[in-house]
C-alpha cells in the first residue's frame, strides 16, 4: 500500500509544461521522484522552469512547437535520444480563442484544433514506440490528455473552437484507449474546471467572484488538486483505469 501512488523512477513527458496546469502536473511528478521532460513553444520559459524544477528533482527542457506534425516528430526524436522507454505522456499543450459568434474567425478554428486535438494524435503516435517499450500488463504505460469542463457542459463565454476541441479531446481519448488497450497503454482524460493558469488569468481577474460562486466547493482548483489526479492515473492506483474522462472541477459538472 505504501507505494500505491508512487511515480518514483518513471519517465514522463508533459507538454505545455512551463506554465499553468502543465506546470502543476510537472512539478507534482518531479516532487514524486519521476524524471520529467517539459515541452513548450517558448524556449526561454521552458529552460527556466526546467532549471527551477531541477532544484527539487529531475527535469529536462525540450522546447517544441506542437501545432504541426513536424513539431511532434521533433519532440519525439529529442526524447528518444535520451530515453529507451516512456512511462507517461501528458498531452496538456493547448490554445483558446474567444470572440462573438458573428465575428469568430476561421483562423481560430485552425489554431485551436491543431494544438488541442491534432497535436494529441500526432504526439501520441510519434511516442508510441517508447510507450510500448515501457508497458506491461501489470503496469501499463499511460497517456493523460487534458480536456476541460467546457467539453462536457456548454460554457458561458464565446469560446466555440475551444469547447468543441475539448469535447473532441474527450472522445479521441476513448478511441485511443480502445486502440491501445491490447498494447497495455491506458489513455484517460482530465477535465479541469477553473484553475489559476495563464489561459484563465484574465477571466479570473474579471469574473473571479462569479466563477467561484458557481463552483459547488466554493473555490478555485489548486496545484495539488491537478497534480493529484495525474499522479493517481500514472501510479499503480490507476493501472486498471482507461477510457475515462475525470472532471476535476469542484462539482461543476457532477452537481449540475
Residue frames as qw, qx, qy, qz and C-alpha x, y, z in Angstrom:
[[0.000, 0.884, 0.467, 0.000, 0.00, 0.00, 0.00],
 [0.365, -0.715, 0.043, 0.595, 2.87, 2.38, 0.71],
 [0.214, -0.279, 0.531, 0.771, 3.81, 2.58, -2.98],
 [0.395, 0.566, 0.723, -0.021, 0.28, 2.54, -4.39],
 [0.263, 0.941, 0.196, -0.085, 0.54, 6.16, -5.55],
 [0.488, -0.571, 0.371, 0.546, 4.27, 6.15, -6.27],
 [0.666, 0.745, 0.038, 0.005, 5.63, 7.56, -9.54],
 [0.366, -0.760, 0.481, 0.240, 9.27, 7.35, -8.45],
 [0.462, -0.257, 0.745, 0.407, 11.59, 6.38, -11.29],
 [0.556, 0.609, 0.563, 0.047, 9.01, 6.88, -14.03],
 [0.264, -0.102, 0.357, 0.890, 9.89, 8.81, -17.19],
 [0.207, 0.738, 0.581, -0.274, 7.29, 11.45, -18.01],
 [0.226, 0.183, 0.338, 0.895, 6.69, 13.94, -20.84],
 [0.058, 0.725, 0.542, -0.421, 4.45, 16.94, -20.11],
 [0.308, 0.425, 0.379, 0.762, 3.57, 19.24, -23.00],
 [0.192, -0.769, -0.152, -0.590, 2.78, 22.85, -22.17],
 [0.757, -0.381, -0.448, 0.285, 4.76, 22.12, -19.03],
 [0.412, 0.163, -0.221, 0.869, 6.22, 25.57, -18.39],
 [0.216, -0.136, 0.191, -0.948, 3.05, 27.22, -17.05],
 [0.664, -0.122, -0.079, -0.734, -0.44, 26.70, -15.71],
 [0.928, -0.141, 0.159, -0.306, -1.88, 23.21, -15.45],
 [0.842, 0.388, -0.328, 0.183, 1.12, 21.68, -17.23],
 [0.187, 0.566, -0.564, 0.572, 3.47, 23.14, -14.65],
 [0.659, -0.391, 0.349, -0.539, 1.26, 21.95, -11.79],
 [0.992, 0.061, -0.005, -0.115, 1.44, 18.41, -13.17],
 [0.665, 0.518, -0.406, 0.352, 5.15, 18.56, -13.98],
 [0.120, -0.601, 0.533, -0.583, 6.01, 19.81, -10.50],
 [0.827, -0.275, 0.261, -0.414, 3.94, 17.04, -8.93],
 [0.963, 0.217, -0.139, 0.075, 5.77, 14.36, -10.90],
 [0.418, 0.600, -0.472, 0.493, 9.19, 15.87, -10.15],
 [0.379, -0.532, 0.482, -0.584, 8.40, 16.04, -6.45],
 [0.928, -0.111, 0.184, -0.303, 7.23, 12.42, -6.67],
 [0.564, -0.455, 0.644, 0.245, 10.61, 11.26, -7.96],
 [0.763, 0.500, 0.391, 0.120, 9.90, 10.98, -11.68],
 [0.357, -0.246, 0.376, 0.819, 12.19, 12.19, -14.45],
 [0.353, 0.761, 0.479, -0.258, 10.17, 14.79, -16.30],
 [0.332, 0.091, 0.429, 0.835, 10.64, 16.27, -19.76],
 [0.202, 0.730, 0.423, -0.498, 8.70, 19.51, -20.19],
 [0.371, 0.266, 0.534, 0.712, 7.89, 20.89, -23.61],
 [0.147, 0.825, 0.369, -0.402, 6.66, 24.33, -24.54],
 [0.575, 0.725, 0.218, 0.311, 6.93, 26.64, -27.53],
 [0.012, 0.948, -0.207, 0.242, 8.90, 29.36, -25.71],
 [0.777, 0.210, -0.462, 0.373, 12.47, 28.13, -25.17],
 [0.101, 0.468, -0.451, 0.753, 13.40, 30.67, -22.52],
 [0.652, -0.370, 0.190, -0.634, 10.40, 29.87, -20.34],
 [0.962, -0.004, -0.257, -0.093, 10.89, 26.14, -20.83],
 [0.618, 0.327, -0.496, 0.515, 14.57, 26.33, -19.86],
 [0.135, -0.478, 0.400, -0.770, 13.86, 28.50, -16.81],
 [0.807, -0.298, 0.077, -0.504, 11.13, 26.24, -15.45],
 [0.927, 0.099, -0.345, 0.113, 13.27, 23.14, -16.02],
 [0.380, 0.413, -0.509, 0.653, 16.12, 24.80, -14.12],
 [0.428, -0.435, 0.306, -0.731, 13.77, 25.70, -11.25],
 [0.925, -0.166, -0.031, -0.339, 12.28, 22.19, -11.03],
 [0.781, 0.297, -0.476, 0.273, 15.74, 20.64, -11.24],
 [0.053, -0.536, 0.535, -0.651, 16.39, 22.13, -7.81],
 [0.662, -0.231, 0.459, -0.545, 13.94, 19.61, -6.37],
 [0.827, 0.078, 0.556, -0.043, 14.31, 16.66, -8.74],
 [0.412, -0.097, 0.673, 0.607, 14.94, 15.65, -12.34],
 [0.434, 0.769, 0.368, -0.290, 13.53, 17.92, -15.08],
 [0.440, -0.101, 0.526, 0.721, 14.67, 18.44, -18.66],
 [0.357, 0.657, 0.096, -0.657, 13.52, 21.16, -21.08],
 [0.416, 0.132, 0.746, 0.503, 12.63, 20.15, -24.63],
 [0.275, 0.498, 0.055, -0.820, 11.26, 23.23, -26.45],
 [0.214, 0.186, 0.866, 0.411, 8.81, 22.29, -29.20],
 [0.416, 0.201, -0.046, -0.886, 6.04, 23.78, -31.31],
 [0.299, 0.124, 0.945, -0.056, 3.34, 21.11, -31.32],
 [0.495, 0.537, 0.198, -0.654, 0.96, 22.95, -33.63],
 [0.614, 0.523, -0.457, -0.374, 2.39, 20.95, -36.54],
 [0.999, -0.041, -0.024, -0.021, 3.11, 17.27, -37.11],
 [0.635, 0.507, -0.358, 0.461, 6.76, 18.12, -37.70],
 [0.205, -0.647, 0.421, -0.602, 6.89, 19.66, -34.25],
 [0.882, -0.298, 0.208, -0.299, 5.55, 16.44, -32.72],
 [0.926, 0.269, -0.166, 0.208, 8.13, 14.43, -34.64],
 [0.325, 0.645, -0.410, 0.557, 10.92, 16.71, -33.42],
 [0.507, -0.569, 0.390, -0.517, 9.84, 16.38, -29.78],
 [0.982, -0.098, 0.101, -0.128, 9.60, 12.60, -30.01],
 [0.779, 0.449, -0.266, 0.349, 13.03, 12.43, -31.63],
 [0.030, 0.690, -0.439, 0.574, 14.55, 14.60, -28.89],
 [0.725, -0.436, 0.357, -0.396, 13.14, 12.41, -26.13],
 [0.990, 0.138, -0.013, -0.005, 14.20, 9.25, -27.97],
 [0.484, 0.655, -0.446, 0.370, 17.80, 10.44, -27.99],
 [0.097, -0.509, 0.628, -0.581, 17.89, 10.10, -24.20],
 [0.612, -0.115, 0.593, -0.511, 15.25, 7.51, -23.31],
 [0.129, 0.090, -0.933, -0.323, 14.52, 3.96, -24.43],
 [0.200, -0.505, -0.837, -0.071, 11.06, 3.96, -22.85],
 [0.173, -0.283, 0.077, -0.940, 8.37, 6.40, -21.74],
 [0.066, -0.269, -0.896, 0.346, 6.07, 5.62, -18.84],
 [0.096, 0.733, 0.559, -0.376, 3.73, 8.62, -19.01],
 [0.208, 0.249, 0.355, 0.877, 2.74, 11.13, -21.69],
 [0.040, 0.668, 0.526, -0.525, 0.70, 14.13, -20.54],
 [0.254, 0.419, 0.489, 0.722, -0.84, 15.94, -23.52],
 [0.165, -0.694, -0.469, 0.520, -1.55, 19.33, -22.00],
 [0.169, -0.188, 0.257, 0.933, -0.44, 21.95, -24.56],
 [0.186, 0.657, 0.726, 0.074, -3.43, 23.93, -25.72],
 [0.089, 0.060, 0.136, 0.985, -4.83, 27.19, -27.02],
 [0.130, 0.648, 0.674, -0.331, -8.03, 29.20, -26.58],
 [0.086, 0.139, 0.338, 0.927, -9.78, 31.87, -28.61],
 [0.090, 0.607, 0.678, -0.404, -12.77, 33.97, -27.63],
 [0.050, 0.080, -0.302, -0.949, -14.85, 36.09, -29.97],
 [0.567, 0.292, 0.345, -0.689, -18.56, 36.81, -30.56],
 [0.692, 0.259, 0.673, 0.031, -20.34, 34.32, -32.81],
 [0.547, 0.809, 0.213, -0.036, -20.72, 36.72, -35.74],
 [0.146, 0.906, -0.396, -0.015, -17.05, 37.71, -35.56],
 [0.772, -0.387, 0.497, 0.086, -15.49, 34.33, -34.80],
 [0.325, 0.709, -0.501, -0.374, -12.64, 33.91, -37.34],
 [0.950, 0.219, -0.208, -0.083, -11.78, 30.83, -39.34],
 [0.402, 0.572, -0.601, 0.386, -8.19, 31.18, -38.16],
 [0.479, -0.459, 0.522, -0.537, -9.36, 30.44, -34.62],
 [0.961, 0.020, 0.119, -0.249, -10.59, 27.01, -35.64],
 [0.769, 0.488, -0.364, 0.197, -7.32, 26.20, -37.38],
 [0.112, 0.601, -0.594, 0.523, -5.14, 27.27, -34.46],
 [0.584, -0.360, 0.479, -0.548, -7.20, 25.75, -31.66],
 [0.969, 0.087, 0.066, -0.221, -7.99, 22.42, -33.30],
 [0.666, 0.547, -0.460, 0.213, -4.39, 21.99, -34.47],
 [0.095, 0.491, -0.675, 0.542, -2.95, 22.33, -30.97],
 [0.569, -0.250, 0.474, -0.624, -5.77, 20.99, -28.82],
 [0.910, 0.120, 0.269, -0.293, -6.71, 17.91, -30.84],
 [0.806, 0.538, -0.243, 0.045, -4.35, 17.15, -33.71],
 [0.113, 0.693, -0.636, 0.322, -1.24, 17.58, -31.54],
 [0.677, -0.304, 0.573, -0.346, -2.50, 14.87, -29.16],
 [0.936, 0.302, 0.145, -0.112, -2.97, 12.47, -32.05],
 [0.604, 0.693, -0.349, 0.181, 0.40, 13.25, -33.66],
 [0.073, -0.667, 0.648, -0.359, 2.49, 13.20, -30.49],
 [0.787, -0.201, 0.499, -0.301, 0.89, 10.03, -29.13],
 [0.914, 0.405, 0.016, -0.014, 1.58, 8.32, -32.44],
 [0.438, 0.730, -0.447, 0.274, 5.19, 9.52, -32.50],
 [0.200, -0.553, 0.683, -0.434, 5.86, 8.45, -28.91],
 [0.924, -0.078, -0.032, -0.374, 4.03, 5.14, -29.19],
 [0.788, 0.275, -0.513, 0.201, 7.23, 3.08, -29.59],
 [0.149, 0.376, -0.620, 0.672, 8.61, 4.44, -26.31],
 [0.629, -0.245, 0.262, -0.689, 5.27, 3.95, -24.56],
 [0.936, 0.073, -0.265, -0.218, 5.05, 0.37, -25.81],
 [0.574, 0.364, -0.620, 0.393, 8.58, -0.28, -24.57],
 [0.114, -0.321, 0.583, -0.738, 7.55, 0.72, -21.04],
 [0.704, -0.163, -0.023, -0.691, 4.19, -1.07, -20.98],
 [0.131, 0.057, -0.984, 0.107, 3.35, -4.25, -19.10],
 [0.430, -0.480, -0.679, -0.352, 0.01, -5.82, -18.20],
 [0.514, -0.560, -0.526, 0.382, 0.53, -5.05, -14.51],
 [0.230, -0.669, -0.058, 0.704, 1.98, -1.57, -15.03],
 [0.546, 0.665, 0.425, 0.279, 0.72, -0.08, -18.30],
 [0.285, 0.039, 0.100, 0.952, 2.21, 2.96, -19.95],
 [0.058, 0.716, 0.581, -0.382, -0.09, 5.95, -19.51],
 [0.162, 0.333, 0.312, 0.875, -1.39, 8.71, -21.75],
 [0.087, -0.645, -0.571, 0.500, -3.18, 11.53, -19.92],
 [0.193, 0.466, 0.402, 0.764, -4.97, 14.09, -22.08],
 [0.047, -0.353, -0.432, 0.829, -6.06, 17.42, -20.64],
 [0.027, 0.583, 0.673, 0.455, -9.61, 18.21, -21.67],
 [0.060, -0.125, 0.218, -0.966, -11.96, 20.69, -19.97],
 [0.236, 0.433, 0.735, -0.466, -15.32, 21.01, -18.29],
 [0.360, 0.549, -0.086, -0.749, -16.13, 23.18, -21.32],
 [0.302, 0.215, -0.821, -0.434, -16.02, 19.98, -23.35],
 [0.076, -0.267, -0.942, 0.191, -18.72, 18.50, -21.09],
 [0.086, 0.741, 0.547, -0.381, -21.06, 21.42, -20.40],
 [0.366, 0.738, 0.289, 0.487, -21.88, 24.48, -22.51],
 [0.442, -0.212, -0.248, 0.835, -19.61, 27.37, -21.39],
 [0.048, 0.848, 0.371, -0.376, -20.89, 30.86, -20.76],
 [0.099, -0.692, 0.318, 0.641, -18.16, 32.52, -22.86],
 [0.729, 0.632, -0.036, -0.261, -17.89, 32.63, -26.67],
 [0.214, -0.577, 0.765, 0.188, -15.14, 30.01, -26.95],
 [0.866, 0.291, 0.009, -0.407, -16.63, 27.95, -29.77],
 [0.670, 0.491, -0.555, 0.040, -13.45, 26.34, -31.08],
 [0.028, -0.444, 0.770, -0.458, -12.08, 25.67, -27.60],
 [0.667, -0.072, 0.506, -0.543, -15.20, 23.96, -26.28],
 [0.887, 0.356, -0.111, -0.272, -15.60, 21.89, -29.44],
 [0.481, 0.557, -0.657, 0.162, -11.92, 20.93, -29.35],
 [0.218, -0.361, 0.769, -0.480, -12.10, 19.75, -25.75],
 [0.839, 0.106, 0.302, -0.440, -15.17, 17.63, -26.47],
 [0.776, 0.513, -0.359, -0.076, -13.06, 16.20, -29.29],
 [0.106, 0.546, -0.762, 0.332, -10.22, 15.52, -26.87],
 [0.599, -0.182, 0.608, -0.488, -12.56, 13.52, -24.66],
 [0.907, 0.285, 0.142, -0.276, -13.80, 11.34, -27.50],
 [0.568, 0.624, -0.530, 0.087, -10.34, 10.95, -29.02],
 [0.239, -0.489, 0.744, -0.388, -9.26, 9.73, -25.57],
 [0.801, 0.018, 0.472, -0.368, -11.87, 6.98, -25.67],
 [0.827, 0.527, -0.148, -0.126, -10.87, 5.97, -29.19],
 [0.330, 0.644, -0.652, 0.225, -7.17, 5.79, -28.31],
 [0.493, -0.365, 0.672, -0.415, -7.95, 3.87, -25.12],
 [0.905, 0.196, 0.280, -0.252, -9.72, 1.19, -27.13],
 [0.686, 0.657, -0.312, 0.017, -6.98, 1.17, -29.77],
 [0.266, 0.616, -0.656, 0.344, -4.11, 0.76, -27.30],
 [0.755, -0.437, 0.284, -0.398, -5.68, -1.47, -24.64],
 [0.994, 0.090, -0.032, 0.059, -4.15, -4.62, -26.15],
 [0.594, 0.521, -0.322, 0.522, -0.73, -2.93, -26.04],
 [0.604, -0.517, -0.437, 0.421, -1.08, -2.22, -22.31],
 [0.187, 0.119, -0.035, 0.975, -1.26, 1.56, -22.74],
 [0.027, -0.695, -0.670, 0.261, -4.03, 3.29, -20.82],
 [0.133, 0.293, 0.227, 0.919, -5.48, 6.54, -22.14],
 [0.186, -0.702, -0.637, 0.259, -7.52, 8.83, -19.92],
 [0.149, 0.593, 0.132, 0.781, -8.54, 12.47, -19.89],
 [0.255, -0.450, -0.524, 0.676, -8.76, 15.03, -17.11],
 [0.054, 0.705, 0.438, 0.555, -11.38, 17.76, -17.48],
 [0.308, -0.183, -0.420, 0.834, -10.32, 20.70, -15.28],
 [0.044, -0.891, -0.451, -0.027, -12.69, 23.35, -14.07],
 [0.106, 0.946, -0.111, 0.285, -11.36, 26.78, -13.03],
 [0.804, -0.306, -0.062, 0.506, -7.68, 26.76, -12.10],
 [0.086, -0.921, 0.149, 0.351, -5.22, 29.64, -11.80],
 [0.729, 0.083, 0.459, 0.500, -3.48, 29.31, -15.16],
 [0.164, -0.259, 0.299, 0.904, -2.19, 31.64, -17.84],
 [0.069, -0.322, -0.736, -0.591, -5.20, 30.84, -20.01],
 [0.321, -0.695, -0.641, -0.054, -7.61, 31.62, -17.17],
 [0.393, -0.198, -0.301, 0.846, -5.72, 34.56, -15.65],
 [0.102, -0.107, -0.138, -0.979, -7.68, 37.41, -17.23],
 [0.514, -0.397, -0.602, -0.464, -11.01, 35.63, -16.90],
 [0.584, -0.444, -0.592, 0.333, -10.43, 35.04, -13.19],
 [0.241, -0.122, -0.187, 0.945, -9.36, 38.65, -12.71],
 [0.258, -0.162, -0.287, -0.908, -12.52, 39.90, -14.40],
 [0.713, -0.263, -0.305, -0.574, -15.06, 37.34, -13.16],
 [0.302, 0.236, -0.859, 0.340, -13.33, 35.50, -10.29],
 [0.320, -0.020, 0.618, -0.718, -16.05, 36.02, -7.69],
 [0.752, 0.211, -0.057, -0.622, -18.80, 34.96, -10.09],
 [0.649, 0.305, -0.689, -0.102, -16.86, 31.87, -11.21],
 [0.121, 0.181, -0.849, 0.482, -16.12, 30.83, -7.62],
 [0.501, 0.035, 0.416, -0.758, -19.74, 31.27, -6.63],
 [0.810, 0.253, -0.219, -0.482, -20.71, 28.77, -9.33],
 [0.464, 0.293, -0.825, 0.132, -18.34, 26.10, -8.02],
 [0.750, -0.494, -0.360, -0.253, -20.17, 23.84, -5.52],
 [0.772, -0.279, -0.316, 0.476, -16.98, 23.53, -3.42],
 [0.127, -0.982, -0.136, 0.021, -16.70, 27.36, -3.45],
 [0.384, -0.723, 0.386, 0.425, -13.07, 27.66, -4.52],
 [0.576, 0.690, -0.390, -0.199, -10.69, 27.59, -7.48],
 [0.983, 0.003, -0.112, 0.142, -8.60, 24.48, -8.07],
 [0.348, -0.836, 0.406, 0.122, -5.09, 24.33, -6.61],
 [0.304, 0.606, -0.722, -0.136, -1.79, 22.91, -7.83],
 [0.247, -0.203, 0.920, -0.225, -2.21, 19.83, -5.64],
 [0.699, 0.336, 0.415, -0.475, -5.69, 19.16, -7.00],
 [0.686, 0.625, -0.254, -0.273, -4.31, 18.86, -10.51],
 [0.174, 0.543, -0.819, 0.069, -1.08, 17.06, -9.64],
 [0.503, -0.144, 0.750, -0.404, -3.05, 14.60, -7.52],
 [0.825, 0.360, 0.265, -0.345, -5.29, 13.30, -10.28],
 [0.578, 0.665, -0.462, -0.100, -2.38, 12.99, -12.73],
 [0.036, -0.476, 0.847, -0.233, -0.30, 11.05, -10.19],
 [0.694, 0.043, 0.583, -0.421, -3.28, 8.79, -9.46],
 [0.822, 0.507, 0.006, -0.261, -3.68, 7.94, -13.14],
 [0.475, 0.680, -0.556, 0.060, 0.08, 7.40, -13.59],
 [0.230, -0.463, 0.785, -0.341, 0.61, 5.27, -10.47],
 [0.120, -0.044, -0.991, -0.033, -0.29, 1.68, -9.65],
 [0.265, 0.357, 0.612, -0.654, -3.51, 3.05, -8.15],
 [0.523, 0.559, 0.023, -0.644, -4.75, 3.94, -11.64],
 [0.131, -0.327, 0.852, 0.387, -3.42, 0.92, -13.53],
 [0.214, 0.326, 0.916, 0.094, -6.89, -0.54, -14.25],
 [0.235, 0.760, 0.343, -0.500, -8.45, 2.72, -15.44],
 [0.248, -0.110, 0.555, 0.786, -8.70, 3.57, -19.14],
 [0.004, -0.444, -0.675, -0.589, -11.05, 5.38, -21.49],
 [0.246, -0.730, -0.572, 0.281, -12.31, 7.71, -18.75],
 [0.142, 0.609, 0.030, 0.780, -12.83, 11.47, -18.53],
 [0.486, -0.473, -0.573, 0.460, -12.35, 12.65, -14.95],
 [0.020, -0.853, -0.140, -0.503, -13.77, 16.10, -14.12],
 [0.530, -0.268, -0.402, 0.697, -11.61, 17.98, -11.60],
 [0.011, 0.494, 0.297, 0.817, -13.93, 20.91, -11.21],
 [0.078, -0.042, 0.536, -0.840, -15.17, 21.22, -7.64],
 [0.278, 0.390, 0.821, -0.312, -18.52, 19.70, -8.62],
 [0.260, 0.389, -0.173, -0.867, -19.42, 21.96, -11.54],
 [0.471, 0.131, -0.676, -0.552, -20.43, 19.14, -13.85],
 [0.297, -0.118, -0.940, 0.119, -21.33, 16.46, -11.30],
 [0.018, -0.424, -0.657, 0.622, -23.63, 18.66, -9.22],
 [0.164, 0.059, -0.289, -0.941, -25.31, 20.50, -12.09]]
